[in-house]
Amino acid sequence: MVNENFGREYHKNNILGVLIGLLIGSLIGAITMLLMAPQSGKDTRTQIQKKGIELRDRTSGMVEDAISSIRQVGKKITLGGYQKDEELLQPG
């Protein structure tokens, strides 16, 4: 019984220690990030916005190419189906 309570308290203390360590590590990381930033926040936001627009444009082009390819394959399948249909309907 005594050993059970010791195990539970050790587990609670261990979890508490991990949470405190995560909090302290997060704060140190945030402070370090702010102090070591290579450019201002405004410049960073502008850069992120430009990269986002570039990524959107590239993605749009890739989607359009994929849709075009799918339509071409669909047309080939449809034409092939029509040809097979005509072959089967012709008296042999």
PyMOL Python script that loads the backbone (N, CA, C, O; Angstrom):
from pymol import cmd

cmd.read_pdbstr("""\
ATOM      1  N   MET A   1       0.816  -1.192   0.000  1.00  0.00           N
ATOM      2  CA  MET A   1       0.000   0.000   0.000  1.00  0.00           C
ATOM      3  C   MET A   1       0.861   1.258   0.000  1.00  0.00           C
ATOM      4  O   MET A   1       0.580   2.212  -0.726  1.00  0.00           O
ATOM      5  N   VAL A   2       1.907   1.254   0.816  1.00  0.00           N
ATOM      6  CA  VAL A   2       2.803   2.401   0.875  1.00  0.00           C
ATOM      7  C   VAL A   2       3.517   2.570  -0.459  1.00  0.00           C
ATOM      8  O   VAL A   2       3.691   3.695  -0.925  1.00  0.00           O
ATOM      9  N   ASN A   3       3.929   1.480  -1.073  1.00  0.00           N
ATOM     10  CA  ASN A   3       4.625   1.541  -2.358  1.00  0.00           C
ATOM     11  C   ASN A   3       3.721   2.073  -3.460  1.00  0.00           C
ATOM     12  O   ASN A   3       4.196   2.754  -4.368  1.00  0.00           O
ATOM     13  N   GLU A   4       2.412   1.773  -3.396  1.00  0.00           N
ATOM     14  CA  GLU A   4       1.469   2.277  -4.392  1.00  0.00           C
ATOM     15  C   GLU A   4       1.399   3.794  -4.349  1.00  0.00           C
ATOM     16  O   GLU A   4       1.452   4.443  -5.394  1.00  0.00           O
ATOM     17  N   ASN A   5       1.281   4.363  -3.171  1.00  0.00           N
ATOM     18  CA  ASN A   5       1.201   5.818  -3.028  1.00  0.00           C
ATOM     19  C   ASN A   5       2.494   6.486  -3.480  1.00  0.00           C
ATOM     20  O   ASN A   5       2.455   7.554  -4.091  1.00  0.00           O
ATOM     21  N   PHE A   6       3.624   5.881  -3.192  1.00  0.00           N
ATOM     22  CA  PHE A   6       4.906   6.434  -3.619  1.00  0.00           C
ATOM     23  C   PHE A   6       4.981   6.486  -5.139  1.00  0.00           C
ATOM     24  O   PHE A   6       5.443   7.480  -5.699  1.00  0.00           O
ATOM     25  N   GLY A   7       4.534   5.433  -5.812  1.00  0.00           N
ATOM     26  CA  GLY A   7       4.557   5.387  -7.275  1.00  0.00           C
ATOM     27  C   GLY A   7       3.681   6.453  -7.887  1.00  0.00           C
ATOM     28  O   GLY A   7       4.056   7.080  -8.878  1.00  0.00           O
ATOM     29  N   ARG A   8       2.511   6.664  -7.300  1.00  0.00           N
ATOM     30  CA  ARG A   8       1.587   7.677  -7.827  1.00  0.00           C
ATOM     31  C   ARG A   8       2.162   9.087  -7.657  1.00  0.00           C
ATOM     32  O   ARG A   8       2.091   9.908  -8.572  1.00  0.00           O
ATOM     33  N   GLU A   9       2.727   9.358  -6.487  1.00  0.00           N
ATOM     34  CA  GLU A   9       3.283  10.681  -6.242  1.00  0.00           C
ATOM     35  C   GLU A   9       4.497  10.932  -7.129  1.00  0.00           C
ATOM     36  O   GLU A   9       4.700  12.050  -7.603  1.00  0.00           O
ATOM     37  N   TYR A  10       5.299   9.905  -7.352  1.00  0.00           N
ATOM     38  CA  TYR A  10       6.455  10.044  -8.240  1.00  0.00           C
ATOM     39  C   TYR A  10       5.976  10.357  -9.650  1.00  0.00           C
ATOM     40  O   TYR A  10       6.563  11.194 -10.336  1.00  0.00           O
ATOM     41  N   HIS A  11       4.914   9.690 -10.085  1.00  0.00           N
ATOM     42  CA  HIS A  11       4.361   9.911 -11.421  1.00  0.00           C
ATOM     43  C   HIS A  11       3.839  11.345 -11.548  1.00  0.00           C
ATOM     44  O   HIS A  11       4.083  12.004 -12.559  1.00  0.00           O
ATOM     45  N   LYS A  12       3.119  11.836 -10.523  1.00  0.00           N
ATOM     46  CA  LYS A  12       2.597  13.207 -10.557  1.00  0.00           C
ATOM     47  C   LYS A  12       3.741  14.218 -10.589  1.00  0.00           C
ATOM     48  O   LYS A  12       3.692  15.190 -11.343  1.00  0.00           O
ATOM     49  N   ASN A  13       4.771  13.991  -9.773  1.00  0.00           N
ATOM     50  CA  ASN A  13       5.912  14.901  -9.758  1.00  0.00           C
ATOM     51  C   ASN A  13       6.656  14.879 -11.079  1.00  0.00           C
ATOM     52  O   ASN A  13       7.151  15.910 -11.535  1.00  0.00           O
ATOM     53  N   ASN A  14       6.736  13.709 -11.696  1.00  0.00           N
ATOM     54  CA  ASN A  14       7.422  13.569 -12.974  1.00  0.00           C
ATOM     55  C   ASN A  14       6.682  14.353 -14.061  1.00  0.00           C
ATOM     56  O   ASN A  14       7.304  15.066 -14.848  1.00  0.00           O
ATOM     57  N   ILE A  15       5.354  14.219 -14.101  1.00  0.00           N
ATOM     58  CA  ILE A  15       4.556  14.945 -15.094  1.00  0.00           C
ATOM     59  C   ILE A  15       4.678  16.445 -14.866  1.00  0.00           C
ATOM     60  O   ILE A  15       4.830  17.210 -15.818  1.00  0.00           O
ATOM     61  N   LEU A  16       4.613  16.866 -13.614  1.00  0.00           N
ATOM     62  CA  LEU A  16       4.747  18.286 -13.286  1.00  0.00           C
ATOM     63  C   LEU A  16       6.117  18.818 -13.728  1.00  0.00           C
ATOM     64  O   LEU A  16       6.215  19.924 -14.261  1.00  0.00           O
ATOM     65  N   GLY A  17       7.161  18.033 -13.507  1.00  0.00           N
ATOM     66  CA  GLY A  17       8.500  18.436 -13.921  1.00  0.00           C
ATOM     67  C   GLY A  17       8.616  18.574 -15.434  1.00  0.00           C
ATOM     68  O   GLY A  17       9.252  19.499 -15.939  1.00  0.00           O
ATOM     69  N   VAL A  18       7.998  17.647 -16.145  1.00  0.00           N
ATOM     70  CA  VAL A  18       8.031  17.717 -17.614  1.00  0.00           C
ATOM     71  C   VAL A  18       7.294  18.961 -18.093  1.00  0.00           C
ATOM     72  O   VAL A  18       7.787  19.665 -18.974  1.00  0.00           O
ATOM     73  N   LEU A  19       6.119  19.245 -17.525  1.00  0.00           N
ATOM     74  CA  LEU A  19       5.356  20.423 -17.937  1.00  0.00           C
ATOM     75  C   LEU A  19       6.104  21.721 -17.643  1.00  0.00           C
ATOM     76  O   LEU A  19       6.098  22.639 -18.463  1.00  0.00           O
ATOM     77  N   ILE A  20       6.741  21.802 -16.488  1.00  0.00           N
ATOM     78  CA  ILE A  20       7.526  22.993 -16.154  1.00  0.00           C
ATOM     79  C   ILE A  20       8.711  23.126 -17.111  1.00  0.00           C
ATOM     80  O   ILE A  20       9.035  24.227 -17.556  1.00  0.00           O
ATOM     81  N   GLY A  21       9.353  22.007 -17.424  1.00  0.00           N
ATOM     82  CA  GLY A  21      10.472  22.029 -18.371  1.00  0.00           C
ATOM     83  C   GLY A  21      10.039  22.492 -19.753  1.00  0.00           C
ATOM     84  O   GLY A  21      10.747  23.257 -20.406  1.00  0.00           O
ATOM     85  N   LEU A  22       8.857  22.021 -20.206  1.00  0.00           N
ATOM     86  CA  LEU A  22       8.340  22.457 -21.501  1.00  0.00           C
ATOM     87  C   LEU A  22       8.046  23.953 -21.511  1.00  0.00           C
ATOM     88  O   LEU A  22       8.347  24.646 -22.483  1.00  0.00           O
ATOM     89  N   LEU A  23       7.462  24.443 -20.429  1.00  0.00           N
ATOM     90  CA  LEU A  23       7.147  25.866 -20.342  1.00  0.00           C
ATOM     91  C   LEU A  23       8.412  26.716 -20.367  1.00  0.00           C
ATOM     92  O   LEU A  23       8.490  27.695 -21.110  1.00  0.00           O
ATOM     93  N   ILE A  24       9.386  26.353 -19.571  1.00  0.00           N
ATOM     94  CA  ILE A  24      10.645  27.111 -19.530  1.00  0.00           C
ATOM     95  C   ILE A  24      11.366  27.024 -20.874  1.00  0.00           C
ATOM     96  O   ILE A  24      11.896  28.024 -21.357  1.00  0.00           O
ATOM     97  N   GLY A  25      11.388  25.843 -21.476  1.00  0.00           N
ATOM     98  CA  GLY A  25      12.041  25.683 -22.772  1.00  0.00           C
ATOM     99  C   GLY A  25      11.360  26.495 -23.858  1.00  0.00           C
ATOM    100  O   GLY A  25      12.024  27.067 -24.722  1.00  0.00           O
ATOM    101  N   SER A  26      10.024  26.545 -23.814  1.00  0.00           N
ATOM    102  CA  SER A  26       9.283  27.340 -24.800  1.00  0.00           C
ATOM    103  C   SER A  26       9.592  28.817 -24.656  1.00  0.00           C
ATOM    104  O   SER A  26       9.794  29.516 -25.649  1.00  0.00           O
ATOM    105  N   LEU A  27       9.630  29.293 -23.424  1.00  0.00           N
ATOM    106  CA  LEU A  27       9.943  30.710 -23.196  1.00  0.00           C
ATOM    107  C   LEU A  27      11.357  31.054 -23.654  1.00  0.00           C
ATOM    108  O   LEU A  27      11.573  32.086 -24.289  1.00  0.00           O
ATOM    109  N   ILE A  28      12.305  30.203 -23.337  1.00  0.00           N
ATOM    110  CA  ILE A  28      13.694  30.447 -23.763  1.00  0.00           C
ATOM    111  C   ILE A  28      13.781  30.428 -25.285  1.00  0.00           C
ATOM    112  O   ILE A  28      14.473  31.255 -25.879  1.00  0.00           O
ATOM    113  N   GLY A  29      13.081  29.486 -25.918  1.00  0.00           N
ATOM    114  CA  GLY A  29      13.088  29.415 -27.383  1.00  0.00           C
ATOM    115  C   GLY A  29      12.478  30.645 -28.018  1.00  0.00           C
ATOM    116  O   GLY A  29      13.009  31.161 -29.002  1.00  0.00           O
ATOM    117  N   ALA A  30      11.357  31.131 -27.465  1.00  0.00           N
ATOM    118  CA  ALA A  30      10.706  32.320 -28.012  1.00  0.00           C
ATOM    119  C   ALA A  30      11.603  33.549 -27.874  1.00  0.00           C
ATOM    120  O   ALA A  30      11.722  34.343 -28.807  1.00  0.00           O
ATOM    121  N   ILE A  31      12.227  33.702 -26.720  1.00  0.00           N
ATOM    122  CA  ILE A  31      13.123  34.852 -26.508  1.00  0.00           C
ATOM    123  C   ILE A  31      14.318  34.782 -27.452  1.00  0.00           C
ATOM    124  O   ILE A  31      14.709  35.787 -28.045  1.00  0.00           O
ATOM    125  N   THR A  32      14.888  33.601 -27.586  1.00  0.00           N
ATOM    126  CA  THR A  32      16.032  33.427 -28.489  1.00  0.00           C
ATOM    127  C   THR A  32      15.634  33.740 -29.920  1.00  0.00           C
ATOM    128  O   THR A  32      16.378  34.394 -30.651  1.00  0.00           O
ATOM    129  N   MET A  33      14.449  33.267 -30.320  1.00  0.00           N
ATOM    130  CA  MET A  33      13.980  33.514 -31.681  1.00  0.00           C
ATOM    131  C   MET A  33      13.831  35.018 -31.939  1.00  0.00           C
ATOM    132  O   MET A  33      14.221  35.508 -32.998  1.00  0.00           O
ATOM    133  N   LEU A  34      13.277  35.736 -30.985  1.00  0.00           N
ATOM    134  CA  LEU A  34      13.111  37.181 -31.156  1.00  0.00           C
ATOM    135  C   LEU A  34      14.445  37.910 -31.229  1.00  0.00           C
ATOM    136  O   LEU A  34      14.605  38.848 -32.010  1.00  0.00           O
ATOM    137  N   LEU A  35      15.391  37.482 -30.421  1.00  0.00           N
ATOM    138  CA  LEU A  35      16.694  38.151 -30.404  1.00  0.00           C
ATOM    139  C   LEU A  35      17.551  37.806 -31.624  1.00  0.00           C
ATOM    140  O   LEU A  35      18.369  38.621 -32.052  1.00  0.00           O
ATOM    141  N   MET A  36      17.377  36.625 -32.180  1.00  0.00           N
ATOM    142  CA  MET A  36      18.229  36.167 -33.273  1.00  0.00           C
ATOM    143  C   MET A  36      17.567  36.309 -34.649  1.00  0.00           C
ATOM    144  O   MET A  36      18.131  35.860 -35.647  1.00  0.00           O
ATOM    145  N   ALA A  37      16.401  36.916 -34.717  1.00  0.00           N
ATOM    146  CA  ALA A  37      15.679  37.053 -35.986  1.00  0.00           C
ATOM    147  C   ALA A  37      16.528  37.849 -36.981  1.00  0.00           C
ATOM    148  O   ALA A  37      17.066  38.901 -36.634  1.00  0.00           O
ATOM    149  N   PRO A  38      16.652  37.350 -38.222  1.00  0.00           N
ATOM    150  CA  PRO A  38      17.494  38.021 -39.214  1.00  0.00           C
ATOM    151  C   PRO A  38      16.869  39.277 -39.811  1.00  0.00           C
ATOM    152  O   PRO A  38      17.572  40.078 -40.427  1.00  0.00           O
ATOM    153  N   GLN A  39      15.568  39.461 -39.642  1.00  0.00           N
ATOM    154  CA  GLN A  39      14.911  40.633 -40.208  1.00  0.00           C
ATOM    155  C   GLN A  39      13.707  40.998 -39.347  1.00  0.00           C
ATOM    156  O   GLN A  39      13.340  40.264 -38.429  1.00  0.00           O
ATOM    157  N   SER A  40      13.104  42.129 -39.652  1.00  0.00           N
ATOM    158  CA  SER A  40      11.979  42.595 -38.848  1.00  0.00           C
ATOM    159  C   SER A  40      10.732  41.767 -39.139  1.00  0.00           C
ATOM    160  O   SER A  40      10.667  41.052 -40.138  1.00  0.00           O
ATOM    161  N   GLY A  41       9.761  41.872 -38.268  1.00  0.00           N
ATOM    162  CA  GLY A  41       8.508  41.139 -38.436  1.00  0.00           C
ATOM    163  C   GLY A  41       7.761  41.557 -39.691  1.00  0.00           C
ATOM    164  O   GLY A  41       7.159  40.724 -40.368  1.00  0.00           O
ATOM    165  N   LYS A  42       7.799  42.853 -40.004  1.00  0.00           N
ATOM    166  CA  LYS A  42       7.104  43.354 -41.189  1.00  0.00           C
ATOM    167  C   LYS A  42       7.717  42.748 -42.451  1.00  0.00           C
ATOM    168  O   LYS A  42       6.996  42.324 -43.355  1.00  0.00           O
ATOM    169  N   ASP A  43       9.044  42.708 -42.508  1.00  0.00           N
ATOM    170  CA  ASP A  43       9.719  42.110 -43.663  1.00  0.00           C
ATOM    171  C   ASP A  43       9.402  40.624 -43.769  1.00  0.00           C
ATOM    172  O   ASP A  43       9.201  40.102 -44.866  1.00  0.00           O
ATOM    173  N   THR A  44       9.358  39.949 -42.632  1.00  0.00           N
ATOM    174  CA  THR A  44       9.054  38.521 -42.632  1.00  0.00           C
ATOM    175  C   THR A  44       7.638  38.271 -43.128  1.00  0.00           C
ATOM    176  O   THR A  44       7.415  37.362 -43.928  1.00  0.00           O
ATOM    177  N   ARG A  45       6.678  39.068 -42.663  1.00  0.00           N
ATOM    178  CA  ARG A  45       5.287  38.901 -43.115  1.00  0.00           C
ATOM    179  C   ARG A  45       5.167  39.156 -44.609  1.00  0.00           C
ATOM    180  O   ARG A  45       4.442  38.444 -45.304  1.00  0.00           O
ATOM    181  N   THR A  46       5.874  40.170 -45.111  1.00  0.00           N
ATOM    182  CA  THR A  46       5.853  40.452 -46.550  1.00  0.00           C
ATOM    183  C   THR A  46       6.429  39.284 -47.330  1.00  0.00           C
ATOM    184  O   THR A  46       5.885  38.889 -48.361  1.00  0.00           O
ATOM    185  N   GLN A  47       7.528  38.734 -46.839  1.00  0.00           N
ATOM    186  CA  GLN A  47       8.155  37.588 -47.504  1.00  0.00           C
ATOM    187  C   GLN A  47       7.225  36.378 -47.490  1.00  0.00           C
ATOM    188  O   GLN A  47       7.108  35.680 -48.497  1.00  0.00           O
ATOM    189  N   ILE A  48       6.568  36.123 -46.372  1.00  0.00           N
ATOM    190  CA  ILE A  48       5.636  34.998 -46.283  1.00  0.00           C
ATOM    191  C   ILE A  48       4.473  35.200 -47.238  1.00  0.00           C
ATOM    192  O   ILE A  48       4.030  34.250 -47.883  1.00  0.00           O
ATOM    193  N   GLN A  49       3.972  36.427 -47.337  1.00  0.00           N
ATOM    194  CA  GLN A  49       2.869  36.720 -48.239  1.00  0.00           C
ATOM    195  C   GLN A  49       3.273  36.474 -49.697  1.00  0.00           C
ATOM    196  O   GLN A  49       2.515  35.875 -50.460  1.00  0.00           O
ATOM    197  N   LYS A  50       4.457  36.934 -50.078  1.00  0.00           N
ATOM    198  CA  LYS A  50       4.930  36.732 -51.452  1.00  0.00           C
ATOM    199  C   LYS A  50       5.099  35.252 -51.754  1.00  0.00           C
ATOM    200  O   LYS A  50       4.701  34.788 -52.822  1.00  0.00           O
ATOM    201  N   LYS A  51       5.687  34.506 -50.822  1.00  0.00           N
ATOM    202  CA  LYS A  51       5.873  33.072 -51.027  1.00  0.00           C
ATOM    203  C   LYS A  51       4.528  32.357 -51.100  1.00  0.00           C
ATOM    204  O   LYS A  51       4.371  31.400 -51.859  1.00  0.00           O
ATOM    205  N   GLY A  52       3.558  32.819 -50.311  1.00  0.00           N
ATOM    206  CA  GLY A  52       2.224  32.228 -50.350  1.00  0.00           C
ATOM    207  C   GLY A  52       1.559  32.438 -51.698  1.00  0.00           C
ATOM    208  O   GLY A  52       0.931  31.524 -52.232  1.00  0.00           O
ATOM    209  N   ILE A  53       1.694  33.635 -52.248  1.00  0.00           N
ATOM    210  CA  ILE A  53       1.128  33.925 -53.571  1.00  0.00           C
ATOM    211  C   ILE A  53       1.816  33.075 -54.636  1.00  0.00           C
ATOM    212  O   ILE A  53       1.160  32.522 -55.519  1.00  0.00           O
ATOM    213  N   GLU A  54       3.142  32.974 -54.546  1.00  0.00           N
ATOM    214  CA  GLU A  54       3.897  32.155 -55.500  1.00  0.00           C
ATOM    215  C   GLU A  54       3.459  30.687 -55.419  1.00  0.00           C
ATOM    216  O   GLU A  54       3.266  30.032 -56.444  1.00  0.00           O
ATOM    217  N   LEU A  55       3.308  30.189 -54.211  1.00  0.00           N
ATOM    218  CA  LEU A  55       2.883  28.802 -54.022  1.00  0.00           C
ATOM    219  C   LEU A  55       1.472  28.588 -54.559  1.00  0.00           C
ATOM    220  O   LEU A  55       1.190  27.560 -55.175  1.00  0.00           O
ATOM    221  N   ARG A  56       0.587  29.555 -54.327  1.00  0.00           N
ATOM    222  CA  ARG A  56      -0.782  29.461 -54.840  1.00  0.00           C
ATOM    223  C   ARG A  56      -0.788  29.399 -56.364  1.00  0.00           C
ATOM    224  O   ARG A  56      -1.505  28.591 -56.954  1.00  0.00           O
ATOM    225  N   ASP A  57       0.010  30.253 -57.000  1.00  0.00           N
ATOM    226  CA  ASP A  57       0.069  30.270 -58.458  1.00  0.00           C
ATOM    227  C   ASP A  57       0.619  28.956 -59.011  1.00  0.00           C
ATOM    228  O   ASP A  57       0.093  28.417 -59.985  1.00  0.00           O
ATOM    229  N   ARG A  58       1.682  28.444 -58.382  1.00  0.00           N
ATOM    230  CA  ARG A  58       2.257  27.170 -58.835  1.00  0.00           C
ATOM    231  C   ARG A  58       1.263  26.029 -58.662  1.00  0.00           C
ATOM    232  O   ARG A  58       1.142  25.164 -59.530  1.00  0.00           O
ATOM    233  N   THR A  59       0.555  26.031 -57.542  1.00  0.00           N
ATOM    234  CA  THR A  59      -0.426  24.986 -57.280  1.00  0.00           C
ATOM    235  C   THR A  59      -1.568  25.064 -58.279  1.00  0.00           C
ATOM    236  O   THR A  59      -2.033  24.035 -58.769  1.00  0.00           O
ATOM    237  N   SER A  60      -2.023  26.268 -58.585  1.00  0.00           N
ATOM    238  CA  SER A  60      -3.098  26.441 -59.566  1.00  0.00           C
ATOM    239  C   SER A  60      -2.674  25.885 -60.919  1.00  0.00           C
ATOM    240  O   SER A  60      -3.452  25.200 -61.582  1.00  0.00           O
ATOM    241  N   GLY A  61      -1.456  26.176 -61.327  1.00  0.00           N
ATOM    242  CA  GLY A  61      -0.957  25.663 -62.605  1.00  0.00           C
ATOM    243  C   GLY A  61      -0.888  24.138 -62.612  1.00  0.00           C
ATOM    244  O   GLY A  61      -1.236  23.498 -63.604  1.00  0.00           O
ATOM    245  N   MET A  62      -0.438  23.565 -61.502  1.00  0.00           N
ATOM    246  CA  MET A  62      -0.351  22.108 -61.422  1.00  0.00           C
ATOM    247  C   MET A  62      -1.739  21.474 -61.463  1.00  0.00           C
ATOM    248  O   MET A  62      -1.925  20.433 -62.094  1.00  0.00           O
ATOM    249  N   VAL A  63      -2.709  22.090 -60.800  1.00  0.00           N
ATOM    250  CA  VAL A  63      -4.082  21.558 -60.806  1.00  0.00           C
ATOM    251  C   VAL A  63      -4.665  21.648 -62.207  1.00  0.00           C
ATOM    252  O   VAL A  63      -5.318  20.711 -62.665  1.00  0.00           O
ATOM    253  N   GLU A  64      -4.438  22.762 -62.891  1.00  0.00           N
ATOM    254  CA  GLU A  64      -4.944  22.905 -64.261  1.00  0.00           C
ATOM    255  C   GLU A  64      -4.330  21.853 -65.179  1.00  0.00           C
ATOM    256  O   GLU A  64      -5.031  21.272 -66.007  1.00  0.00           O
ATOM    257  N   ASP A  65      -3.025  21.603 -65.042  1.00  0.00           N
ATOM    258  CA  ASP A  65      -2.372  20.574 -65.849  1.00  0.00           C
ATOM    259  C   ASP A  65      -2.954  19.192 -65.546  1.00  0.00           C
ATOM    260  O   ASP A  65      -3.185  18.399 -66.459  1.00  0.00           O
ATOM    261  N   ALA A  66      -3.187  18.911 -64.278  1.00  0.00           N
ATOM    262  CA  ALA A  66      -3.743  17.610 -63.895  1.00  0.00           C
ATOM    263  C   ALA A  66      -5.147  17.435 -64.453  1.00  0.00           C
ATOM    264  O   ALA A  66      -5.484  16.360 -64.949  1.00  0.00           O
ATOM    265  N   ILE A  67      -5.967  18.474 -64.379  1.00  0.00           N
ATOM    266  CA  ILE A  67      -7.332  18.406 -64.916  1.00  0.00           C
ATOM    267  C   ILE A  67      -7.291  18.188 -66.419  1.00  0.00           C
ATOM    268  O   ILE A  67      -8.069  17.399 -66.953  1.00  0.00           O
ATOM    269  N   SER A  68      -6.393  18.878 -67.102  1.00  0.00           N
ATOM    270  CA  SER A  68      -6.256  18.712 -68.551  1.00  0.00           C
ATOM    271  C   SER A  68      -5.866  17.278 -68.897  1.00  0.00           C
ATOM    272  O   SER A  68      -6.420  16.689 -69.826  1.00  0.00           O
ATOM    273  N   SER A  69      -4.925  16.724 -68.161  1.00  0.00           N
ATOM    274  CA  SER A  69      -4.498  15.348 -68.405  1.00  0.00           C
ATOM    275  C   SER A  69      -5.637  14.370 -68.155  1.00  0.00           C
ATOM    276  O   SER A  69      -5.833  13.426 -68.921  1.00  0.00           O
ATOM    277  N   ILE A  70      -6.376  14.593 -67.097  1.00  0.00           N
ATOM    278  CA  ILE A  70      -7.502  13.701 -66.777  1.00  0.00           C
ATOM    279  C   ILE A  70      -8.566  13.779 -67.866  1.00  0.00           C
ATOM    280  O   ILE A  70      -9.145  12.760 -68.242  1.00  0.00           O
ATOM    281  N   ARG A  71      -8.826  14.971 -68.371  1.00  0.00           N
ATOM    282  CA  ARG A  71      -9.814  15.114 -69.449  1.00  0.00           C
ATOM    283  C   ARG A  71      -9.356  14.385 -70.714  1.00  0.00           C
ATOM    284  O   ARG A  71     -10.160  13.742 -71.390  1.00  0.00           O
ATOM    285  N   GLN A  72      -8.051  14.488 -71.032  1.00  0.00           N
ATOM    286  CA  GLN A  72      -7.540  13.790 -72.212  1.00  0.00           C
ATOM    287  C   GLN A  72      -7.682  12.279 -72.066  1.00  0.00           C
ATOM    288  O   GLN A  72      -8.083  11.597 -73.009  1.00  0.00           O
ATOM    289  N   VAL A  73      -7.357  11.763 -70.900  1.00  0.00           N
ATOM    290  CA  VAL A  73      -7.490  10.325 -70.663  1.00  0.00           C
ATOM    291  C   VAL A  73      -8.957   9.919 -70.738  1.00  0.00           C
ATOM    292  O   VAL A  73      -9.286   8.870 -71.293  1.00  0.00           O
ATOM    293  N   GLY A  74      -9.833  10.743 -70.184  1.00  0.00           N
ATOM    294  CA  GLY A  74     -11.274  10.455 -70.246  1.00  0.00           C
ATOM    295  C   GLY A  74     -11.776  10.410 -71.679  1.00  0.00           C
ATOM    296  O   GLY A  74     -12.580   9.549 -72.033  1.00  0.00           O
ATOM    297  N   LYS A  75     -11.299  11.343 -72.508  1.00  0.00           N
ATOM    298  CA  LYS A  75     -11.713  11.346 -73.921  1.00  0.00           C
ATOM    299  C   LYS A  75     -11.226  10.088 -74.636  1.00  0.00           C
ATOM    300  O   LYS A  75     -11.966   9.494 -75.420  1.00  0.00           O
ATOM    301  N   LYS A  76      -9.973   9.677 -74.366  1.00  0.00           N
ATOM    302  CA  LYS A  76      -9.442   8.463 -74.982  1.00  0.00           C
ATOM    303  C   LYS A  76     -10.258   7.237 -74.568  1.00  0.00           C
ATOM    304  O   LYS A  76     -10.559   6.375 -75.393  1.00  0.00           O
ATOM    305  N   ILE A  77     -10.605   7.171 -73.305  1.00  0.00           N
ATOM    306  CA  ILE A  77     -11.401   6.035 -72.823  1.00  0.00           C
ATOM    307  C   ILE A  77     -12.777   6.044 -73.473  1.00  0.00           C
ATOM    308  O   ILE A  77     -13.282   4.995 -73.872  1.00  0.00           O
ATOM    309  N   THR A  78     -13.388   7.223 -73.582  1.00  0.00           N
ATOM    310  CA  THR A  78     -14.711   7.328 -74.189  1.00  0.00           C
ATOM    311  C   THR A  78     -14.664   6.918 -75.656  1.00  0.00           C
ATOM    312  O   THR A  78     -15.514   6.158 -76.120  1.00  0.00           O
ATOM    313  N   LEU A  79     -13.659   7.428 -76.394  1.00  0.00           N
ATOM    314  CA  LEU A  79     -13.539   7.064 -77.812  1.00  0.00           C
ATOM    315  C   LEU A  79     -13.280   5.564 -77.975  1.00  0.00           C
ATOM    316  O   LEU A  79     -13.839   4.922 -78.865  1.00  0.00           O
ATOM    317  N   GLY A  80     -12.443   5.025 -77.123  1.00  0.00           N
ATOM    318  CA  GLY A  80     -12.186   3.589 -77.173  1.00  0.00           C
ATOM    319  C   GLY A  80     -13.441   2.797 -76.895  1.00  0.00           C
ATOM    320  O   GLY A  80     -13.670   1.763 -77.523  1.00  0.00           O
ATOM    321  N   GLY A  81     -14.256   3.257 -75.973  1.00  0.00           N
ATOM    322  CA  GLY A  81     -15.525   2.591 -75.670  1.00  0.00           C
ATOM    323  C   GLY A  81     -16.478   2.649 -76.843  1.00  0.00           C
ATOM    324  O   GLY A  81     -17.148   1.662 -77.147  1.00  0.00           O
ATOM    325  N   TYR A  82     -16.547   3.796 -77.509  1.00  0.00           N
ATOM    326  CA  TYR A  82     -17.414   3.918 -78.687  1.00  0.00           C
ATOM    327  C   TYR A  82     -16.956   2.968 -79.792  1.00  0.00           C
ATOM    328  O   TYR A  82     -17.777   2.320 -80.441  1.00  0.00           O
ATOM    329  N   GLN A  83     -15.647   2.891 -80.002  1.00  0.00           N
ATOM    330  CA  GLN A  83     -15.123   1.999 -81.039  1.00  0.00           C
ATOM    331  C   GLN A  83     -15.439   0.545 -80.722  1.00  0.00           C
ATOM    332  O   GLN A  83     -15.847  -0.206 -81.608  1.00  0.00           O
ATOM    333  N   LYS A  84     -15.259   0.143 -79.479  1.00  0.00           N
ATOM    334  CA  LYS A  84     -15.579  -1.233 -79.085  1.00  0.00           C
ATOM    335  C   LYS A  84     -17.069  -1.494 -79.240  1.00  0.00           C
ATOM    336  O   LYS A  84     -17.467  -2.584 -79.652  1.00  0.00           O
ATOM    337  N   ASP A  85     -17.890  -0.515 -78.918  1.00  0.00           N
ATOM    338  CA  ASP A  85     -19.326  -0.637 -79.034  1.00  0.00           C
ATOM    339  C   ASP A  85     -19.721  -0.865 -80.494  1.00  0.00           C
ATOM    340  O   ASP A  85     -20.544  -1.729 -80.794  1.00  0.00           O
ATOM    341  N   GLU A  86     -19.122  -0.075 -81.404  1.00  0.00           N
ATOM    342  CA  GLU A  86     -19.413  -0.228 -82.829  1.00  0.00           C
ATOM    343  C   GLU A  86     -18.948  -1.588 -83.350  1.00  0.00           C
ATOM    344  O   GLU A  86     -19.632  -2.212 -84.160  1.00  0.00           O
ATOM    345  N   GLU A  87     -17.805  -2.037 -82.893  1.00  0.00           N
ATOM    346  CA  GLU A  87     -17.293  -3.343 -83.320  1.00  0.00           C
ATOM    347  C   GLU A  87     -18.216  -4.456 -82.863  1.00  0.00           C
ATOM    348  O   GLU A  87     -18.443  -5.413 -83.603  1.00  0.00           O
ATOM    349  N   LEU A  88     -18.742  -4.349 -81.675  1.00  0.00           N
ATOM    350  CA  LEU A  88     -19.620  -5.392 -81.150  1.00  0.00           C
ATOM    351  C   LEU A  88     -20.975  -5.378 -81.811  1.00  0.00           C
ATOM    352  O   LEU A  88     -21.607  -6.424 -81.952  1.00  0.00           O
ATOM    353  N   LEU A  89     -21.445  -4.178 -82.230  1.00  0.00           N
ATOM    354  CA  LEU A  89     -22.748  -4.074 -82.856  1.00  0.00           C
ATOM    355  C   LEU A  89     -22.754  -4.479 -84.334  1.00  0.00           C
ATOM    356  O   LEU A  89     -23.813  -4.795 -84.878  1.00  0.00           O
ATOM    357  N   GLN A  90     -21.606  -4.475 -84.980  1.00  0.00           N
ATOM    358  CA  GLN A  90     -21.541  -4.846 -86.388  1.00  0.00           C
ATOM    359  C   GLN A  90     -21.696  -6.355 -86.521  1.00  0.00           C
ATOM    360  O   GLN A  90     -21.084  -7.126 -85.781  1.00  0.00           O
ATOM    361  N   PRO A  91     -22.519  -6.759 -87.471  1.00  0.00           N
ATOM    362  CA  PRO A  91     -22.676  -8.223 -87.665  1.00  0.00           C
ATOM    363  C   PRO A  91     -21.368  -8.806 -88.201  1.00  0.00           C
ATOM    364  O   PRO A  91     -20.781  -8.280 -89.146  1.00  0.00           O
ATOM    365  N   GLY A  92     -20.933  -9.876 -87.595  1.00  0.00           N
ATOM    366  CA  GLY A  92     -19.645 -10.428 -87.943  1.00  0.00           C
ATOM    367  C   GLY A  92     -19.737 -11.558 -88.833  1.00  0.00           C
ATOM    368  O   GLY A  92     -18.715 -12.129 -89.214  1.00  0.00           O
TER     369      GLY A  92
END
""", "prot")
cmd.dss("prot")
cmd.show_as("cartoon", "prot")
cmd.util.cbc("prot")
cmd.orient("prot")
